[in-house]
């Protein structure tokens, strides 16, 4: 079932100067009727020109459309019939698709599809007939015969003349010649399906007429304009912009003899177009050819060049404008909605680098709550209006998620500036989530393209054991240019924030692209997951031309913005924090080609201390436990720090406890590339042998922060079950959802009926509510109006992370062991029902900052409790 589109038609009634088709007036016409009117007005004016044929005038085009219509009606195909059109790209294919779309529903098929892919498309599309050139596509014919589809053969009318006659096998009874309903599909397009199953997009007569009227207004199109049509007619841009728009506005189409071969002598001189529209790949090819022609400006009759489909590099845009001496206008549109925003030719509004201004009332930038975002903020692009399709075919679930209150959610990430110009930032599903930082690949692409050696660039996400995702990129260099990945990374230091610089940069001969020319970032990830040459590594010595100590000093001075730093200056006392430390260590990883845990900085806050630690880490295998103050004579403390972005939050605690207190930091699962167990119980069971290996006898002191506190609590239970004594569990501000009888019972009921994803959503909201209820009115007010959201460290643990699911499923059993609950954002008294030996200590800093802001209080109480046991009870190590 298609979604109703009635409320999308009359969106622009307040704009008095808009075209009638946009106002909802005159949209009752069909494509065939409008082309027929143009044939009456301009009977002898060329409609389609091509080197292989004599020009086809509008009156002859109308005769062709009437002939195709009559033959299809005589064969039994009414205006609701779906007819798949499979023909090689060229004038005949365009004529066939236009002819079918004017009287039935055309389904253009990409002739490059394999037989298997074609069979799959027929499964989805369920056409009533297949239209092919006589004698062509034998495999498709066999598929049609097996499916018992009617075969319609197109036969050229005469050599040197553009025209087709339809021969139908198995003729049925003729049907009444009715005009299609303007709201019915004129053609059905398929998305590329490179990421998911192809989607079917029905585009109605009314949609197409509104889209053509919009382009006519933006680009000031007249019957004297001619569009060079070089985009395939079986895709949205080619069919809507370069075929139907010229025919519906009374202009003409110029079709080269071979669109794949960029022959500017034919394209510009012989065909004499006034405009063309294409994607960046073709613009690059045109530019390469145009550079070699001294008289290219005298050769062409262009008045503008239009670009869409993907961001056009600024250097290409500027040079193309300079070479051809015409404006290059970027626009924004989609298969589902046609063009929604565009720059305009002079003297109209235009802003280089943007997609222009949207048509009034048809586009907004929406936040996660579906509300419009202010100028400058990035969000999802939502569109509406008479050019927007009614809904995907045969996809009710997809339509429910794709439409919201009359808006189509495009999945594109964009922003509007103060003057209403639209800027694109990539796709939402392509955003790189690097430890909670959302990075748009398009921003990195643009920075790489500013390097003089780079011709093409594409950034993409790669897995990271601590951050979930990190940034990688692939580039294609200009012919004859040379650049190493290290050179490009160095260049990006002045172009991007450090956390956006790709971890790896791969130099390729070409980027993988779909049939529409768009770079397929997911294919890049799959391709480059295979074994590859190791990245250039920095020797971890302290001598030589590339000294790690010198590299660190340069890096610290840049990150901390101080040229006065020395090897003996403390990173944190010089202005650094845990987030900046994580950023710095990731740069170190890129330099040495080896993972470095954040815990390496605990007790090594200067370059002088840090370099030997890094050298030691490179030599040792990665382990989820890290020991500090191993020579201390107190009972050791095992601390499950719970920070997926690293353990630097416990740095201050380790400092204050002093060198006589041995501490073992236990990483959460997933930090070192290991799998994340599905439950807290399994996490504890996996970490238990590590503790038993470190300490073979004596009593245990355990602690943990957030999810680590729950793992520590469960590990303590396993230690007791194994016959070991646990003297204390210090739980630092974990959510108490699973300890409260009401919410505990609710989660128990929901657990078997909800997915982990939905359960995590509920748990996350309950945890947020817990923290809000403990805030003062002033804190609540500040949080309500705070636009930057939670602090960045908390974002590194995504609400959909497996840890959130595990916490939501966890139902701790009562446990008779001393527990100290350090309460910052969550009320520790809720844990009393599980632990009769509970003590609650209040801490400052809130949930996200209590490890640093409350470090003194935490350490004071930990030392008191460990001292109560006595120094004589040092366990055997």
NORFENCOR-V228476 format. One record per backbone hydrogen bond with DSSP energy under -0.5 kcal/mol. CO is the residue of the C=O (numbers start at 1). NH is the residue of the N-H. E is the energy in kcal/mol with one decimal. If there is no record, write none. Layout:
CO;NH;E
CO;NH;E
This chain:
5;8;-1.6
6;9;-1.4
6;10;-0.6
9;11;-1.2
12;15;-1.7
14;16;-1.1
15;18;-1.6
19;22;-0.7
19;23;-1.3
20;24;-0.6
20;25;-1.9
21;24;-0.6
22;12;-0.5
26;29;-1.2
30;34;-2.1
31;35;-2.4
32;36;-2.1
33;37;-1.9
34;38;-2.0
35;39;-1.9
36;40;-1.6
37;41;-2.0
38;42;-3.1
42;45;-1.1
42;58;-0.5
43;59;-2.7
45;58;-2.1
47;253;-2.6
48;56;-3.0
49;255;-2.9
50;53;-1.4
53;50;-0.6
55;57;-0.8
56;47;-3.5
56;48;-1.7
57;61;-2.7
58;62;-2.7
59;63;-1.6
60;64;-2.2
61;65;-2.6
62;66;-2.7
63;67;-2.3
64;68;-2.7
65;69;-2.4
66;70;-2.6
67;71;-2.4
68;72;-2.2
69;73;-2.5
70;74;-2.4
71;75;-1.3
72;77;-2.6
73;76;-1.6
73;175;-1.7
75;172;-1.1
76;78;-0.7
78;81;-1.7
81;83;-0.6
81;105;-2.4
82;84;-0.5
82;128;-3.0
82;129;-1.1
83;107;-2.3
84;86;-0.6
84;131;-3.5
85;87;-0.6
85;109;-2.6
86;133;-0.6
90;94;-1.9
91;95;-2.6
92;96;-2.6
93;97;-2.6
94;98;-2.5
95;99;-2.5
96;100;-2.4
97;101;-2.6
98;102;-1.6
100;103;-1.3
100;104;-3.5
104;106;-0.5
105;83;-2.7
106;188;-2.4
107;85;-2.0
110;113;-1.7
114;118;-2.8
115;119;-2.4
116;120;-2.1
117;121;-2.3
118;122;-2.3
119;123;-1.6
120;124;-1.6
121;125;-3.1
122;126;-2.3
128;150;-1.4
129;84;-2.5
130;132;-0.6
130;152;-3.2
131;86;-2.8
132;154;-3.0
133;136;-2.2
137;141;-1.9
138;142;-2.1
139;143;-2.1
140;144;-2.5
141;145;-2.7
142;146;-2.6
143;147;-2.0
144;149;-3.0
145;148;-1.0
150;130;-2.5
150;152;-0.6
151;153;-0.6
151;169;-2.1
152;132;-2.4
153;167;-3.0
154;134;-2.1
155;165;-2.5
158;161;-1.7
160;54;-2.1
161;158;-0.5
161;163;-0.8
163;157;-1.6
165;155;-2.7
165;167;-0.5
166;168;-0.5
167;153;-3.3
167;169;-0.5
176;178;-1.6
181;184;-2.2
182;206;-2.6
184;205;-1.4
186;106;-2.4
187;203;-2.8
189;201;-3.3
199;191;-2.2
199;201;-0.5
200;202;-0.6
200;393;-1.9
201;189;-2.6
201;203;-0.5
202;204;-0.6
203;186;-2.8
203;187;-1.5
204;208;-2.4
205;209;-2.5
206;210;-2.2
207;211;-2.3
208;212;-2.5
209;213;-2.2
210;214;-1.9
211;215;-2.1
212;216;-2.4
213;217;-1.9
214;218;-2.6
215;219;-2.8
216;220;-0.7
216;221;-1.3
218;345;-0.5
222;225;-2.1
225;252;-1.8
226;228;-0.5
226;274;-2.7
226;275;-1.6
227;229;-0.8
227;254;-3.0
228;230;-0.9
228;277;-0.6
232;235;-1.1
235;239;-2.5
236;240;-2.9
237;241;-1.9
237;242;-1.2
239;244;-2.6
240;245;-1.5
243;247;-1.7
244;248;-2.8
245;249;-1.5
246;251;-2.3
247;250;-0.6
252;227;-2.6
253;49;-3.0
253;255;-0.5
254;229;-2.8
254;256;-0.6
255;51;-0.6
258;261;-0.9
260;262;-0.7
261;263;-1.3
262;264;-0.7
263;267;-3.3
264;268;-2.4
264;269;-1.1
265;269;-0.7
265;270;-1.7
266;271;-2.1
267;273;-0.7
268;272;-0.5
273;301;-0.5
274;303;-3.2
274;304;-1.0
275;228;-2.5
276;306;-2.8
278;308;-1.6
279;282;-0.5
279;283;-1.9
280;284;-2.4
281;285;-1.7
282;286;-2.8
283;287;-2.5
284;288;-2.3
285;289;-2.0
286;290;-3.0
287;291;-2.2
288;292;-0.6
289;292;-0.8
290;293;-1.6
292;294;-0.6
293;296;-1.0
295;299;-1.5
296;300;-1.6
303;327;-0.6
304;276;-0.7
305;329;-3.3
306;278;-1.9
307;331;-2.2
311;313;-0.6
313;317;-2.4
314;318;-2.7
315;319;-2.3
316;320;-2.6
317;321;-2.3
318;322;-2.2
319;323;-2.8
320;324;-2.6
321;325;-1.9
321;326;-0.6
327;305;-2.3
327;329;-0.6
328;330;-0.6
329;307;-2.8
330;343;-2.0
332;340;-3.0
332;341;-1.7
334;337;-0.5
334;338;-2.4
336;389;-3.0
338;334;-1.4
340;359;-2.2
341;332;-2.9
342;357;-1.2
345;348;-2.6
349;344;-2.2
351;354;-2.2
356;422;-3.0
357;342;-1.4
359;362;-1.8
362;384;-2.0
364;366;-0.7
364;382;-2.9
365;373;-2.7
366;380;-1.9
367;370;-2.0
371;367;-2.6
374;377;-1.8
379;414;-3.0
380;366;-3.1
380;382;-0.6
381;410;-2.2
382;364;-2.4
383;408;-3.5
385;388;-1.7
391;202;-0.6
392;395;-0.8
395;399;-2.4
396;400;-2.0
397;401;-1.5
398;402;-2.1
399;403;-1.9
402;409;-3.4
404;407;-1.9
407;404;-2.6
407;409;-0.6
408;383;-2.2
408;410;-0.8
411;428;-3.0
412;381;-2.6
412;414;-0.5
413;425;-3.3
414;379;-2.4
415;423;-2.8
416;376;-2.7
417;420;-2.1
420;358;-0.7
421;417;-2.1
422;355;-3.5
423;415;-2.0
426;413;-3.5
427;430;-1.4
427;431;-0.6
428;431;-1.1
431;433;-0.6
432;434;-1.1
432;439;-2.6
433;435;-1.1
433;469;-0.7
434;437;-1.8
436;438;-0.6
437;434;-2.6
437;439;-0.6
439;432;-2.7
439;441;-0.6
440;443;-1.2
440;444;-1.0
441;445;-2.7
442;446;-2.4
443;447;-1.7
444;448;-2.6
445;449;-2.4
446;450;-0.6
447;450;-0.9
448;451;-1.9
451;454;-1.6
453;478;-2.5
456;476;-2.4
458;474;-2.2
460;472;-2.5
462;470;-2.8
464;468;-1.4
467;435;-2.2
467;469;-2.0
468;464;-1.6
470;462;-2.3
471;503;-4.1
471;504;-0.7
472;460;-2.8
473;506;-2.8
474;458;-2.2
475;508;-2.9
476;455;-3.0
476;456;-2.0
478;481;-2.4
484;488;-2.1
485;489;-2.6
486;490;-2.3
487;491;-2.2
488;492;-2.1
489;493;-0.8
490;493;-0.8
491;494;-1.1
492;495;-1.1
492;496;-2.6
497;500;-1.9
497;501;-0.6
498;501;-1.2
504;473;-1.8
506;475;-2.8
506;508;-0.6
512;520;-2.7
514;517;-1.9
518;514;-2.4
519;521;-1.0
520;524;-1.5
521;525;-2.0
522;526;-2.2
523;527;-3.0
524;528;-2.6
525;529;-0.8
526;529;-0.6
527;530;-0.9
537;539;-0.5
539;541;-1.3
541;548;-1.8
545;547;-0.6
547;551;-2.9
548;552;-2.7
549;553;-2.0
550;554;-2.3
551;555;-2.3
552;556;-3.2
553;557;-2.3
554;558;-1.8
555;559;-2.8
556;560;-3.0
557;561;-0.6
557;562;-1.7
562;565;-0.8
566;569;-1.5
567;607;-0.6
567;608;-2.3
570;574;-1.3
571;576;-2.0
572;575;-1.3
577;581;-2.4
578;582;-2.1
579;583;-2.2
580;584;-2.5
581;585;-2.5
582;586;-1.9
583;587;-1.6
584;588;-1.8
585;589;-2.3
586;590;-1.9
587;591;-1.8
588;592;-2.6
589;593;-2.2
589;594;-0.7
591;538;-3.2
597;600;-1.7
598;601;-1.9
599;602;-1.4
601;603;-0.7
601;604;-1.9
605;571;-3.0
606;610;-2.6
607;611;-2.3
608;612;-0.5
609;613;-0.9
610;614;-2.5
611;615;-2.3
612;616;-2.3
613;617;-2.6
614;618;-2.2
615;619;-1.4
616;620;-1.3
624;667;-3.5
626;665;-3.2
628;663;-2.5
629;632;-1.9
636;701;-0.7
637;639;-0.7
637;664;-2.7
638;640;-0.6
638;703;-2.4
639;641;-1.1
639;666;-3.0
640;705;-2.1
642;644;-0.8
643;646;-1.7
647;650;-1.5
648;651;-1.6
650;654;-2.3
651;655;-2.2
652;656;-2.5
653;657;-2.1
654;658;-1.1
655;658;-0.5
658;661;-1.6
660;634;-1.8
660;662;-0.7
662;637;-2.0
663;628;-2.9
663;665;-0.5
664;639;-2.7
665;626;-2.2
665;667;-0.6
666;641;-0.9
666;642;-0.6
668;671;-1.3
670;673;-0.7
675;677;-0.7
679;683;-1.8
680;684;-2.5
681;685;-2.3
682;686;-1.8
683;687;-1.6
684;688;-1.7
685;689;-0.6
687;690;-0.8
687;691;-1.3
688;691;-0.5
688;692;-2.2
689;693;-2.0
690;694;-1.7
691;695;-2.3
700;727;-2.5
700;728;-1.1
701;638;-2.6
702;730;-2.8
703;640;-2.9
704;732;-3.1
705;708;-2.3
706;709;-0.9
706;710;-1.2
707;711;-1.9
708;712;-2.6
709;713;-2.4
710;714;-2.2
711;715;-2.5
712;716;-2.4
713;717;-1.5
714;718;-1.7
715;719;-2.4
716;720;-2.3
717;721;-2.3
718;722;-1.4
719;724;-2.8
720;723;-1.9
725;700;-2.2
725;727;-0.6
728;702;-2.6
729;731;-0.7
729;820;-2.4
730;704;-2.1
730;732;-0.7
731;733;-1.0
731;822;-2.6
732;706;-2.3
736;739;-1.2
736;740;-1.1
737;740;-0.7
740;744;-2.7
741;745;-2.2
742;746;-2.2
743;747;-2.5
744;748;-1.8
745;749;-2.0
746;750;-2.2
747;751;-2.1
748;752;-0.6
750;753;-1.1
750;754;-2.0
755;759;-2.5
756;760;-2.5
757;761;-1.8
758;762;-2.1
759;763;-2.6
760;764;-2.8
761;765;-2.2
762;766;-2.3
763;767;-2.5
764;768;-2.2
765;769;-2.3
766;770;-2.3
767;771;-1.9
768;772;-2.4
769;773;-2.4
770;774;-0.8
771;774;-0.5
772;775;-1.5
776;780;-2.4
777;781;-2.4
778;782;-2.4
779;783;-2.5
780;784;-2.3
781;785;-1.7
783;786;-0.6
785;787;-0.6
791;794;-0.6
791;795;-1.2
792;796;-0.9
793;796;-0.8
794;797;-1.1
796;798;-1.0
798;801;-2.2
801;804;-1.0
801;805;-1.5
802;806;-2.6
803;807;-2.6
804;808;-2.1
805;809;-1.5
806;680;-0.5
806;810;-0.7
807;810;-0.6
815;817;-1.6
818;729;-1.8
819;821;-0.6
819;839;-2.2
820;731;-2.6
820;822;-0.7
821;823;-0.9
821;841;-2.7
822;733;-1.8
822;824;-0.5
823;843;-3.0
826;828;-0.9
827;830;-1.6
828;831;-2.1
829;832;-1.7
830;833;-0.6
831;834;-1.6
831;835;-1.6
834;815;-2.7
836;838;-1.0
837;819;-2.7
839;821;-3.2
841;823;-3.0
845;849;-1.0
846;850;-1.0
849;852;-0.9
849;853;-3.0
850;854;-1.8
852;855;-1.1
854;858;-2.5
855;859;-2.8
856;860;-2.3
857;861;-1.9
858;862;-2.3
859;863;-2.6
860;864;-1.8
861;865;-2.0
862;866;-2.4
863;867;-2.6
864;868;-1.3
865;869;-0.6
866;869;-0.9
866;870;-0.7
867;870;-0.6
870;873;-1.4
873;875;-0.5
876;696;-1.0
876;697;-0.8
